[in-house]
Amino acid sequence: MSGFNKDAFWSKVLSLYYIAKEGNYVIKLDEEQVAELKALYIDLYIPEENLRHYNDETLMKKMMTKIASMYKVDKDSMGNSGELVQLVNTVNFDGTNLYIRFDKISSVKMRRLELGKTRQQIAERMGYSVAAVRNCEEAFCDLSRQPETLVRKLARALECEPEKLMQ
């Protein structure tokens, strides 16, 4: 799998990440948004002939489990099992609204994962070490305090503008 799963359901959940980032990584979906997400989930994951076997509560639990299990195994160039990057921390439903709490992932790491690239590939594109890329991916790394050359090369390697990485 290259990057996070690319089907329409996960693309929708991933798009919510960027909205949630503005609200301390939590998003509240209203009844209409929940219905839209549930319809997409049913369309992609529940065969029509099995749909009658599920009540609304069971469907919500299955969908919430699917959302909470969104992850990426981030293998490094050494071929080991890699780091598990979890996108969603918790999913709660109060009967009307769905609350999704996302994990905080740095802009650099998220962009690399979206591209489906390894740290090694980004480091090679930049002409820097894997350790330099890893350091830039840390949540505490302030790119505005890094050398401008490094940030420009990092942005070029990640196929985006430097400003996107500093968000």
C-alpha positions as CSV (number, residue, x, y, z in Angstrom):
1,M,0.0,0.0,0.0
2,S,1.4,3.4,-1.0
3,G,0.6,6.1,1.5
4,F,-2.7,5.8,3.5
5,N,-5.3,3.6,1.9
6,K,-6.6,5.5,-1.1
7,D,-10.3,4.4,-1.3
8,A,-13.0,7.0,-1.1
9,F,-13.9,6.3,2.5
10,W,-10.3,6.8,3.7
11,S,-9.8,9.8,1.4
12,K,-12.9,11.4,3.2
13,V,-11.5,10.6,6.7
14,L,-8.1,11.9,5.7
15,S,-9.6,15.1,4.4
16,L,-11.2,15.6,7.8
17,Y,-7.7,15.5,9.4
18,Y,-6.8,18.8,7.9
19,I,-10.1,20.4,9.2
20,A,-9.6,18.8,12.6
21,K,-6.0,20.2,12.7
22,E,-7.5,23.7,13.0
23,G,-9.6,22.6,16.0
24,N,-6.9,20.9,18.2
25,Y,-7.1,17.7,16.1
26,V,-10.8,17.1,17.0
27,I,-13.7,17.2,14.6
28,K,-17.4,17.0,15.4
29,L,-19.5,15.7,12.5
30,D,-23.2,16.7,12.6
31,E,-26.1,14.4,11.7
32,E,-25.9,15.2,8.0
33,Q,-22.2,14.6,7.8
34,V,-22.5,11.3,9.8
35,A,-25.2,10.1,7.4
36,E,-22.9,11.0,4.4
37,L,-20.0,9.2,5.9
38,K,-22.1,6.2,6.8
39,A,-23.6,6.0,3.3
40,L,-20.1,6.0,1.8
41,Y,-19.0,3.3,4.3
42,I,-22.0,1.1,3.4
43,D,-21.5,1.6,-0.3
44,L,-17.9,0.5,-0.1
45,Y,-17.8,-2.2,2.7
46,I,-21.2,-3.8,3.2
47,P,-22.5,-6.0,0.4
48,E,-26.1,-5.1,-0.5
49,E,-27.3,-8.7,0.2
50,N,-25.9,-8.4,3.8
51,L,-27.2,-4.9,4.6
52,R,-30.5,-6.2,6.0
53,H,-28.6,-8.1,8.7
54,Y,-27.3,-4.8,10.2
55,N,-29.3,-2.4,12.4
56,D,-28.2,1.3,12.6
57,E,-26.2,0.8,15.9
58,T,-24.2,-2.2,14.5
59,L,-23.4,-0.2,11.3
60,M,-22.2,2.8,13.4
61,K,-20.0,0.5,15.5
62,K,-18.5,-1.1,12.4
63,M,-17.8,2.3,10.8
64,M,-16.3,3.7,13.9
65,T,-14.0,0.7,14.2
66,K,-12.9,1.2,10.6
67,I,-12.2,4.8,11.2
68,A,-10.2,4.1,14.5
69,S,-8.1,1.4,12.7
70,M,-6.7,3.8,10.0
71,Y,-3.0,3.4,10.1
72,K,0.1,3.1,8.0
73,V,3.2,1.0,8.6
74,D,6.1,3.3,7.9
75,K,8.9,1.0,7.0
76,D,12.4,2.3,6.9
77,S,15.1,1.5,4.3
78,M,16.5,-1.2,6.6
79,G,13.6,-3.4,5.9
80,N,12.5,-3.9,9.5
81,S,8.9,-4.0,10.5
82,G,8.7,-0.2,10.7
83,E,6.8,2.2,12.8
84,L,3.0,2.1,13.1
85,V,1.6,5.5,12.4
86,Q,-2.0,5.8,13.8
87,L,-4.1,8.6,12.2
88,V,-7.1,8.4,14.6
89,N,-6.9,8.2,18.4
90,T,-10.6,7.9,19.3
91,V,-14.0,7.9,17.7
92,N,-17.2,8.6,19.8
93,F,-20.8,8.8,18.8
94,D,-23.4,10.5,21.0
95,G,-26.5,9.3,19.0
96,T,-26.4,12.4,16.8
97,N,-22.8,13.7,16.4
98,L,-19.6,11.7,15.6
99,Y,-16.4,13.0,17.3
100,I,-13.1,12.0,15.8
101,R,-9.9,12.8,17.7
102,F,-6.9,12.6,15.3
103,D,-3.3,11.9,16.4
104,K,-1.0,14.9,15.9
105,I,1.3,14.1,12.9
106,S,3.8,16.7,11.8
107,S,3.1,18.3,8.4
108,V,6.4,16.9,7.1
109,K,5.6,13.3,8.1
110,M,2.0,13.6,6.8
111,R,3.1,14.9,3.5
112,R,5.7,12.1,3.1
113,L,3.1,9.4,4.0
114,E,0.7,10.9,1.6
115,L,3.3,10.5,-1.2
116,G,4.0,7.0,-0.1
117,K,7.7,7.7,0.2
118,T,10.3,6.5,2.8
119,R,12.6,8.7,4.8
120,Q,15.4,7.3,2.8
121,Q,13.9,8.4,-0.5
122,I,13.2,11.9,0.8
123,A,16.8,12.1,2.2
124,E,18.2,11.1,-1.2
125,R,16.1,13.7,-3.0
126,M,17.4,16.3,-0.6
127,G,21.0,15.3,-0.4
128,Y,20.7,15.0,3.4
129,S,20.8,12.1,5.9
130,V,17.8,10.0,7.0
131,A,18.4,11.4,10.5
132,A,17.8,15.0,9.2
133,V,14.5,13.9,7.7
134,R,13.5,12.1,10.9
135,N,14.3,15.2,13.0
136,C,12.2,17.4,10.7
137,E,9.3,15.0,11.1
138,E,9.3,15.2,14.9
139,A,6.3,17.1,16.3
140,F,8.5,19.4,18.3
141,C,10.6,20.4,15.3
142,D,10.2,24.1,14.4
143,L,11.0,24.4,10.7
144,S,11.1,28.2,10.9
145,R,14.3,27.7,13.1
146,Q,15.9,25.4,10.6
147,P,18.3,26.5,7.8
148,E,16.4,27.9,4.9
149,T,18.3,25.7,2.5
150,L,17.2,22.5,4.3
151,V,13.6,23.7,4.4
152,R,13.6,24.5,0.6
153,K,15.2,21.1,-0.2
154,L,12.7,19.3,2.0
155,A,9.8,21.1,0.4
156,R,11.1,20.3,-3.1
157,A,11.6,16.6,-2.1
158,L,8.0,16.5,-0.7
159,E,6.6,18.2,-3.8
160,C,5.1,21.1,-2.0
161,E,5.7,24.7,-0.9
162,P,7.8,25.4,2.2
163,E,4.8,27.2,3.8
164,K,2.7,24.0,3.7
165,L,5.3,22.3,5.9
166,M,5.4,25.1,8.4
167,Q,1.7,24.8,9.2
